[in-house]
Amino acid sequence: MMASGQHGTLYIGVTNDLVRRAHEHREGLIEGFTKRYGVKRLVWFELHDSILTAIQREKSLKKYKREWKVNLIERENPKWADLYPAFFVAEGPLSHLQPPERHM
């Protein structure tokens, strides 16, 4: 889940490359909802073993009321911190995921 800020606009999506996709949202590289509403903060995510289970989960999350989604985020991330920078900490909890390639 991405958010525009604490208790802001929410976006739920599915991807096979979380780091790349979060980067695209953060940099406004994809036209659409997230760019229009400034949804740039990765506030919650789940990893799945298959794309089918990920898609099923995405669809079910989208049906939930906003209050339930907020509670889901706040259980793990009460301050709605942006989780994206944790991908770049060498020994951090997300270090097993690869950051997007840098193009200079």
Residue frames as qw, qx, qy, qz and C-alpha x, y, z in Angstrom:
[[0.000, 0.891, 0.455, 0.000, 0.00, 0.00, 0.00],
 [0.377, 0.197, 0.006, 0.905, 1.18, 3.43, -0.90],
 [0.148, -0.824, -0.496, 0.230, -0.09, 6.63, 0.70],
 [0.276, 0.783, 0.058, 0.554, 0.15, 10.35, 0.08],
 [0.010, 0.490, -0.501, 0.713, 0.85, 10.86, 3.78],
 [0.002, -0.106, -0.878, 0.466, -0.40, 9.83, 7.18],
 [0.321, 0.517, 0.683, -0.404, -4.13, 9.12, 6.81],
 [0.216, 0.499, -0.305, -0.782, -3.89, 10.39, 3.23],
 [0.778, 0.379, -0.203, -0.457, -4.92, 8.93, -0.10],
 [0.627, -0.292, 0.721, 0.028, -4.29, 5.18, -0.34],
 [0.642, 0.477, -0.458, -0.388, -3.31, 3.03, -3.31],
 [0.739, -0.222, 0.633, -0.065, -3.25, -0.77, -3.37],
 [0.640, 0.589, -0.389, -0.305, -1.49, -2.62, -6.14],
 [0.917, -0.166, 0.345, 0.112, 0.32, -5.81, -7.01],
 [0.374, 0.809, -0.438, -0.114, 3.73, -6.20, -8.61],
 [0.970, 0.019, -0.134, 0.203, 6.45, -8.77, -9.22],
 [0.589, 0.196, -0.217, 0.754, 9.11, -6.18, -8.26],
 [0.324, -0.833, -0.418, 0.165, 8.17, -4.11, -5.22],
 [0.433, -0.521, 0.074, 0.732, 11.29, -1.96, -5.16],
 [0.229, 0.131, 0.525, 0.809, 11.02, -1.02, -8.84],
 [0.117, -0.667, -0.638, -0.367, 7.29, -0.30, -8.60],
 [0.375, -0.792, -0.314, 0.365, 7.62, 1.80, -5.44],
 [0.388, -0.312, 0.246, 0.832, 10.42, 3.74, -7.16],
 [0.114, 0.373, 0.612, 0.688, 8.17, 4.40, -10.17],
 [0.254, -0.806, -0.527, -0.092, 5.41, 5.75, -7.91],
 [0.473, -0.658, -0.129, 0.572, 7.82, 7.89, -5.87],
 [0.308, -0.257, 0.355, 0.845, 9.34, 9.48, -8.96],
 [0.467, 0.596, 0.234, -0.610, 6.01, 9.97, -10.75],
 [0.092, -0.318, 0.768, 0.548, 7.16, 7.86, -13.69],
 [0.045, 0.339, 0.910, 0.236, 3.73, 6.35, -14.31],
 [0.283, -0.194, -0.134, -0.930, 0.78, 8.53, -15.30],
 [0.516, -0.388, -0.719, -0.256, -2.41, 7.96, -13.38],
 [0.579, -0.724, -0.335, -0.169, -3.88, 7.87, -9.90],
 [0.728, -0.458, -0.164, 0.483, -0.70, 7.83, -7.80],
 [0.417, 0.145, 0.117, 0.890, 0.93, 10.65, -9.73],
 [0.157, -0.635, -0.359, -0.665, -2.22, 12.77, -9.73],
 [0.604, -0.736, -0.196, -0.234, -2.73, 12.41, -5.96],
 [0.061, 0.751, -0.544, 0.369, 0.92, 12.46, -4.86],
 [0.926, -0.317, 0.131, -0.158, 0.85, 8.90, -3.54],
 [0.495, 0.675, -0.515, 0.184, 4.58, 8.29, -3.00],
 [0.269, -0.537, 0.682, -0.416, 5.01, 6.71, 0.42],
 [0.654, -0.009, -0.748, -0.111, 5.26, 2.91, 0.78],
 [0.411, -0.487, 0.396, -0.661, 3.48, 2.30, 4.09],
 [0.719, -0.142, 0.614, -0.293, 2.66, -1.42, 4.06],
 [0.581, 0.412, -0.584, -0.390, 3.29, -4.51, 1.96],
 [0.845, -0.169, 0.484, -0.151, 3.06, -8.29, 1.89],
 [0.161, 0.472, -0.787, -0.362, 5.20, -10.74, -0.03],
 [0.876, 0.116, 0.267, -0.385, 3.53, -13.75, -1.66],
 [0.552, -0.247, 0.747, 0.276, 4.85, -16.98, -3.11],
 [0.370, 0.328, 0.734, 0.465, 2.81, -16.70, -6.28],
 [0.080, -0.049, -0.205, -0.974, 1.28, -13.97, -8.41],
 [0.411, -0.423, -0.689, -0.421, -2.11, -15.67, -8.09],
 [0.472, -0.566, -0.577, 0.352, -2.20, -15.36, -4.30],
 [0.241, -0.229, -0.073, 0.940, -0.92, -11.79, -4.57],
 [0.195, -0.211, -0.449, -0.846, -3.69, -10.84, -6.99],
 [0.476, -0.521, -0.696, -0.133, -6.33, -12.52, -4.80],
 [0.433, -0.477, -0.426, 0.635, -5.07, -10.61, -1.77],
 [0.091, -0.043, 0.148, 0.984, -5.01, -7.32, -3.70],
 [0.320, -0.373, -0.586, -0.644, -8.62, -7.81, -4.76],
 [0.515, -0.573, -0.628, 0.113, -9.75, -8.61, -1.24],
 [0.369, -0.335, -0.252, 0.830, -7.88, -5.63, 0.25],
 [0.030, -0.130, -0.305, -0.943, -9.52, -3.29, -2.23],
 [0.422, -0.505, -0.636, -0.402, -12.95, -4.44, -1.02],
 [0.471, -0.435, -0.576, 0.507, -12.21, -3.62, 2.63],
 [0.103, -0.961, -0.240, -0.092, -13.40, -0.39, 4.18],
 [0.314, 0.746, -0.297, 0.507, -10.83, 2.36, 4.59],
 [0.535, -0.690, 0.326, -0.362, -10.91, 2.00, 8.39],
 [0.970, -0.138, 0.186, 0.068, -9.78, -1.63, 8.12],
 [0.726, 0.519, -0.088, 0.443, -6.94, -0.66, 5.76],
 [0.045, -0.808, 0.304, -0.503, -5.80, 2.10, 8.15],
 [0.768, -0.519, 0.311, -0.207, -5.82, -0.38, 11.05],
 [0.957, 0.164, 0.064, 0.231, -3.78, -2.84, 8.95],
 [0.458, 0.678, -0.213, 0.534, -1.16, -0.17, 8.26],
 [0.252, -0.758, 0.307, -0.518, -1.06, 1.13, 11.83],
 [0.937, -0.341, 0.067, -0.039, -0.59, -2.32, 13.38],
 [0.867, 0.052, 0.082, 0.489, 2.84, -2.58, 11.72],
 [0.408, 0.248, 0.093, 0.874, 3.60, 1.05, 10.90],
 [0.160, -0.742, -0.576, 0.304, 1.80, 3.33, 13.39],
 [0.119, -0.687, 0.033, 0.716, 3.52, 6.51, 12.18],
 [0.690, 0.682, 0.239, -0.049, 2.99, 5.70, 8.50],
 [0.307, -0.671, 0.487, 0.468, 6.75, 5.87, 7.95],
 [0.672, 0.605, -0.315, -0.289, 7.95, 5.48, 4.37],
 [0.876, -0.255, 0.403, 0.066, 9.31, 1.92, 4.20],
 [0.752, 0.647, -0.052, 0.112, 11.05, 2.41, 0.85],
 [0.104, 0.831, -0.509, 0.198, 14.38, 3.70, 2.30],
 [0.718, -0.414, 0.540, -0.147, 14.73, 0.45, 4.31],
 [0.923, 0.365, 0.105, 0.052, 15.46, -1.36, 1.02],
 [0.508, 0.744, -0.270, 0.339, 18.77, 0.50, 0.86],
 [0.436, -0.716, 0.483, -0.252, 20.06, -0.24, 4.37],
 [0.419, 0.437, -0.793, -0.061, 22.70, -2.95, 3.96],
 [0.159, 0.020, -0.935, 0.318, 21.75, -4.84, 7.11],
 [0.452, -0.008, 0.226, -0.863, 18.12, -3.75, 7.33],
 [0.590, 0.141, 0.729, -0.318, 15.07, -6.00, 7.37],
 [0.706, 0.629, 0.213, -0.247, 14.51, -5.47, 3.65],
 [0.094, -0.713, 0.576, 0.388, 18.11, -5.81, 2.48],
 [0.523, 0.022, 0.828, 0.199, 17.33, -9.10, 0.70],
 [0.494, 0.753, 0.434, -0.005, 15.27, -7.14, -1.85],
 [0.552, 0.025, 0.260, 0.792, 17.18, -5.31, -4.55],
 [0.098, 0.708, 0.157, -0.681, 16.88, -1.55, -5.17],
 [0.665, 0.716, 0.215, -0.004, 16.24, -0.26, -8.68],
 [0.701, 0.100, 0.152, 0.689, 19.25, 0.33, -10.88],
 [0.092, -0.812, -0.068, 0.572, 20.54, 3.87, -10.83],
 [0.613, 0.528, 0.346, 0.475, 20.85, 5.56, -14.20],
 [0.289, -0.687, -0.020, 0.666, 23.12, 8.57, -14.29]]
